[in-house]
Amino acid sequence: MTTALQLQPKLPSTVQLLTSGGDMRIVCDPKRGTNKYGATPSPDPEILAYGSSTASTISSASFAGARALRSRLLKAACIEDSPITYAYEMDRIRGELIELCELEGLSGLKIIFGASGTDLHLFASQLTSPGNLPLMVILVEASETGTGVPAALEGKHFSECSTLGGSVPSQARIQGSFPVEIVTVQSRYADGNCRKAEMIEAEMEAHVLRAVNAGQRVLLTLTDVSKTGLLAPRPASVLALRNRFPKMIDVLVDACQFRLSPSTLRSYLEQDFLVAITGSKFVTGPAFCGALLVPPDASTRLRRRHVSPGLKDYSTRADWPEGWAAQSFLDERANYGLLLRWEAALVELRAFRALPESDIAAFLKRFSTAVTQRLSDDPAFEPLPTSSLERNPIEMSRNWDHIPTIFPFLLRHSESGVFFNQKETSRVYELLGQDLHHHPDIPFRSANVAEKRCRIGQPTACGLRGKTPVSALRLCLSSRLIVDALSPQGRGADIVISEAFSILDKAALLTSLLI
């Protein structure tokens, strides 16, 4: 006999939902309980979290927000089908995201949701492809974006598991995807130093001219900002090329780090640039919540574009704006994992947007000065060069986002001064996340430094020093840390800066021991 209890709708737990509706990167290792980025799906308030350029562990407040939404979904399941509830909730998320980004006045702006920045690149290339000649995508410094981005731009599967859970052949072409030609431009030399902007832009222009002469459309990517804090190419050069060939070029701003002020974001959209953002880097929502912002004019052009039927492995009907042709190729289903992750991200974004921008800028200047000086003065480190965050003429005002929030650095052996190789750097990164105060090689006087569990940006390859392949670690500010520094409920700026120095203390200690 069926009981009333058995008839109640069921949903996976909040933790299970937060790690669903994405690819293999958010699946947690059963032994460690962490995903590929080292983050847990439940709060871990004791860790010093300065790794937002990679990913963040969810905060207690965000987890509570996700859990409350799950409860609402359970109640809604008693009266309507999940795709209906999902579509309603995603529209709510759209509205609040527009409000928090101060974009209400941009009539005709549309939002496409995707699980990750990689998914958003897939959507952008397939949407802007003409379908006859291969679309040329110009990608500046592929290694400074996600590892799967080049494959996604080519219309290929970029993981062994698709966003909606099916097994797929990695690097194989997605069913029905349009042809794409990828060309890459390097933003760093072989030794990791930055190439001159003029060299990058001359190379980019040559590719554009080749495509235009062949009758190819171009999707030009502008990264603002990259894993190591680069802005490339300069917005002025991209705008000049787009204005020169307005009917041949679309522009995608890869702002997946989302280290942009509302004013800068709006300025990009007003230039008719598509903008990809995520709530899982600077904003510190759980990994895998992305959104592609489509400005009004581009929306008018793209809303009738057909997409590959294979995109149903990556997206649902409600993830796309109402009335777009792409919806007819997608299934009507719910991705509650994506929904809960965006709900969690908005908890963080609300708190951050409540802060005065002048206060944010003042704190960023103080933090940047202190950390840059420490990295320069300590022989255990060498700062990795980054580019200026100037966006003229796209955005003429100097908002808080012109101040760096990602601080990449290389490690040196304490005695010889030789750079750590990639394997050694990865080992230091791993040990930073562990409590080492009981380790026999740790001096007693350093136990208080060694016991801190620290998370910074994962090692990212940045060329050779001599003949040694090296990687950079990244100390990062996030919206959550800025709120902690500035809000009345936070711990204050001094503590946030002190914790950053504690992480560098532990990293310097490890360079002298390399356990």
N, C-alpha and C positions, 0 to 999 in steps of 0.2 A: 504493500500500500504506500503511495506517495504522500509524504507529509508536507505541511506548509513550509517547513524549514528547507526541504529539498527543492522547493520551487523558487526559492530566493535566487536572484541573479548572482553570478560569481564573477570576480575579477582577480587577476594575479595581485600579489602584494605590491605595495608602493615600490619597494626595492626591485622586484621583478619587472615591473612596468618601466622603471627608469633605465633598465638595461635591455629593453626590447625595442623593436622598430628601428634598428640600425644594423650596421654590418659587424664583422668580427672584432672591430676595434673596441666596441663597448661590452663585449662578452667578458665576464669576470673569470679570472683564473681560479679554479676551485680551491687551490691550496693557499694562494695569497689573498684572495678576495678582492683583487684589484683588476681594473681593465688594462689595456695596452699602455695607457698613459700613467699608470700607477695610482689612479684615483679609485676611491670606493664609492658605491652608490648610496651609502648612508653617511651621516656626519662623522667627522673625525676632528673635533675642535682642538686637540692638543698639537696637531702638526703645524709647523710654521709654513704657511702656504704662500709661496712667492713664485709659483710656476705657471701663471695664468696664460703664458704664451703657448703652453702645451694643453693643459686642462686643469680643472680644479675639482676637489672633493666638494660635494654639496654641503651648504651650511645648514644649521639647524632650522633657521627661519625658512629657507627655501624648501627643505624637506617637509616642514609642516604645511607649507602652501601646496605642495604636490599631494600630500596625504589628504588634505581637505578636498582637493579637486577629485581625487579618487572616490571619496565618500559621496560627492555629488553625482559622479558618474554611476555609482551603484544605485542611487535613488532613481536616476533618470532611466536606468535599464528596466525598471519596473513598468514604465509607461510608454517607452518608445524604443525603436531599433537603434543599435549603436552608431551606424553611419549618420543618422539624423542628429543624434547628440554630438557626435564628433564634428560635423559641419557647423553646428551652432557654436560650439566652443572654439573652434579655430577662427571663426569670424570675430568672436569676442577678443581673442588674442590679437588678431589683425588690428582691431580698433584701438586696443590699449597700446600696442607697439607704435602705431602712428601717433597717438597722443603723447607718449613718453619721448618720442623723437621729434616732437614739435613740428609735425608734418601735416596737420589738419587742413591747412590752407592750400595744399597741393592737390587740387581736384583732379581726379583721374588716376592717382597713384594706385598701383596694385601690388599685392604681395603674394609670392609663391613660396610655400614652405617646403623645406627639404631637411632630411635628417642631418646632413653635414655640409660643410663648405665644398667638399668634393662632389656631392650630389648637385649642389647649386651650379657648379661649373659644367656638369653634364647637361643640366637643363638649359643653361645659357647658350651653350654651343649648338645644341639641337634646335633651339628656338630661333636663333639668328641665322642658321644655315639656309641658303637658298634652295638646297635640295638637288640642283642640277650639277654645277661645278662644285668641287670641294671647297668648303669654307676654309680660309686661312686663319688660324688662330696664332697670334703672336704673343708668346709667353715670356716675360722677363724673369729670369732666374727661377727656373722650375724648382730647384732645391730649396728655395726660400718659401715655397707654398707647401701644400700637402703632397705626400709621396704618390698618392693616387690621382692627383689632379691631371697630369698629362694624359693618362688613359681615359679619364672621364671626359675630358675635352674632345678626345677622338671618338667618343661614343662607344667606349669599351667598358666591360665589367672591370672594376678596380679592386675587387675583393672576392674571396671564395664564397661569400654569402651576401646576398643583396639586402637592401634596406628592409624589405618586408619579409625576410626570413628564408627565402629559397636559396638552394645551392646553385651557384652559377660558375661557369668557367672563367676564372680570372684572366684578364687581358684579351679575351675573345670579344668580338664585336657584338653589341647588343642588337637583338632582332630588330631589323628595320631602321637602324640608326643611319643618319645622313653622313656622307663622306666628309672628313675633316683632315686638313693638312696642318700639322703643328710645326711651327718654327720657334726656336728659343734664342733668347739674347741673354748673355751673361751679365750680371751686375757686379760681380766680383772677379778679381784676378785669381790665378791659381794659388796665390799665397793668402787669399782671404781678404785682401784689401779691396776697397771699392774702386770700380772703374769710374772714369770721369763721365758725368752725365751726358756730355756732348757725344762721346763715343757710343754710348748706349743708344742714344736717340738717332744718330746717323745710321747705325745698323738697323734699327727699327724702321726708319724711313725707307731704306733700301728694300726691305721686305714688303712694305706697303706698296711701293711703286711697282714692284714685280707683280704683285697680286692685281693691282688696278689695271696694269697693262694687259694682263691675261683675262680680265673680266671677272676676277674672283672677288667675292665679298670678303671683308676682313672683320674679325673680332679681335680687338686690341685690348689686352689686359693691362690694367694699372694696379699695382699692388700697394695698398695703403692700410696698414704697414705689414711687413713680412715677419717671418719667425724671429729674425734678428734685428728688427726695427727699421728696415729699409723702406723708403718711399721711392719707387721706381716703376716706370720712367717719370720724369717731372710732369705734373699735370699740364703745364703750359705747352709742352711739346705734343702731348696727346690731343689737347684741344685744337692746336694749330692743324694737325693732320686731319682730324675729324672735320674741321671747318673747310679744309681744302678739298676733301672728297666726301661730302655729307651723305651722298647716296650709296657709298660703298663701304663705309666703316661704321660698325657698332663698337661701343666701348663698355667693357665690364670692369668695374672697380672691385678688386678683391680686397674688401675691408672686413674679411672674416675675423680678424682680431678684434674688430669693432672698437678701435681706439680713436673714435671720432666724436667731436662735439656735434650737437644737433645742427648748428649753423653750417659746418663743413658738409655733413651728410646732405642737407638740403641743397647746398650749392652744387654738389655733384649731380643730384637728381634734376636740378633746374637746367643743367647742360645736356639733359637727355641721356645721361650715363646710367646703365644698369648698375646696381650696387648689391654685392653679396655680403651679408653680415651673419654672425652667429651670436648666440647668447651664452656661449660656452668658453670663451677665451677671456677677454678683459672683463666682461660682465660676470663671470664665474658661475653661470648656470652649469648643470651637468652636461657632460660631453654629448654632442649630437643634437643640436637644435639650431637650424639654419633658416634664413629667409632671404629670398631674392627680391629686392625692391625694384619695381619696373615703373619708370616715370611715365607721366600721361601720354606724351607723344609716342614713346616706344610701345606703350600698352595698346594704343590704337593700331600700330603696325603689326604687333605680334599676337593679338588676341585671336586672330583667325588662323594662325599657323598650326598645321598638323604636327604631331610628334610621333615618335616611334612607338608602336604597340609594346615594345620591350620596356618602356619606361614604367609600366605597371608593376615591375619588380621593385621600383624605387619610389613610387608616389601614388597617392590616392586622389580621387576626384575632388575631395574637399580641400586638398592642399593647394589647389589652383583657384584663381578668381572665378566667380560665377559667370557663366556665359562664354568662357574661353573654349575654343575648339579642342584644345588638348584634353579637356575633361571627358570627351566622348571616347578617348582611347584608354581611359583609366577605370579601375574598378571602384565601386562605391563601397568602401570599407573604412575601418577606423584604425589609426595608428596612435593608440593611447600613450605609448611610450614617448613619441614626439610631443604630444600635447602636454603631458606632465612635465617634460623637461623645459618646454617654453614657459609653462606656468612658474616653475622654479626660478628660471632666469628673470622673469618679470619682477619677482620679489626683490631681487638684487638691483634691477634697473630702477625700480621705483625709489628705493633708498638713495641711490646715487643721484638721480635727477632732482632730488629734493635739496641738494647742496648748491650753494651759490657758486657760479663758475669762477668768480674771482678768488674765492677761497681754495677751490681745486687747483687753480693755476699757481697760487702762492705755495701750496704744499708741494706740488710737483717740482717746482723750482728748488725748493729746499731739499727734497729727497734726491733729486737728480744731482745736485751739487755735491751732497754728502757721499753718495754711492760712487759717483765718477771719481771723486778725489781718492776714495779708499781703494778702488780698483787700480788707479794709477800709481799710488804710493806703495802698495804691497807687492813685494817681489814674487809672490806666489801667483800673481795674476797678470794678464795683459789684456786690456780692453780691446774688443774687436771693433774696428771702425764701422760707423754707420753713416747714413746720409742725413742731410738736413730735412726737416719736416715742414718745408715751405710749400704752399699750394697755390701761389699766385699764378694766373689771375682767377683761378677757380674760386678761391676764398681769400679775400684781401685782409680781413680782420685776423688778429693773432689770438686765437682761442687757446684753451688749455691744451688742445691736442697738438700744438707745435712743440711741446716739451716731451722729451723721451720718457717712455714708461717701460721699455725693455732694455736691459743692460747686459749685452753679451760679452763673455770674456773667455780667454784661454787659460789653461793651468800650466805652471812651470814647476819643475823639480826644485826643491828649496836649495839644494847645494850646488847643482850644476847649472841651473837656470834653463835647462833643456825643456822644450815643450812636451807636455803629456801627449802621447798618441791617443787615437780614438778609443782603443780598448781600455787604457788607463783612465781616461776621462769618464768612460761609462762606469768603471768601477767606483770612482769617487762619487758619481751621481747616485749609484745604488747605495753606497754607505751613508750618504747624507740623509737618506730616509730611515736610517736605523738608529736605535738607541745603543751607543757604543761605550757607555761609561764603565761597563764591567769588562771591557776587552783588555786583555793583558798588555797589549802594546800601547795603551793610552796612559800617559802620565797622570798621576793622581790630581795634579793641579789643573789638568785640562778636562776633568770628568764632567764638570758642569757644562762645558761646551759640547763635549762628545755625546751627551745624553739627549740633546735636542734632536727631534725628528724634523727634517727639513725637506720641502719639496720646491725645486726650482725647475726652470724649463729644461726638458730633456736635451741631451747632447745633439747638436746639429752639425753635420759635416761642413767644414768651411776651408777646404783646400789643403795645401801642403805648407809646412814650414821646414825649409831644407828639403829633405826627402821623406819627412814624417807626415803622414795624413793626420790632421788634427780636427777636433770638434770643439764647438763653443758651448758652454753652459750659459744659462740666461736667468738673471735675477729680474723679476717682473713685479711692477705695481699692477693692481687690479682695482676695479670699482669697489669691491668689498673692503680692501685695505684702505682705500681713500675714505670710505664711509667710517671705518674704524678710527681713522686719524682725525676726522673732522666733525662727526656728528656728536651731539650731546650725550648719546648713549655709548659712544665708542671709547676706546682706551687712550686715545690721544696720539698726536704726531710723534712725540718723543719715543713712545713704545714701538710704533710701527717702524721707525728708522732703526731703533736699537735692535729689533728682531732681525732686520735685514743684515745688520752688522754681525749678529750672532751666526747667521748662515755663512757669511764670508769667513768668520773666524773658524768655523768647523771645516770649511773647504780648505782653508790655508793649513789647518792642522793635518788634514788628510794628505795634503801634498808632501808633507814632511815624513809621513809614515807609510802611506799607500799599503794599507793592511791587506 
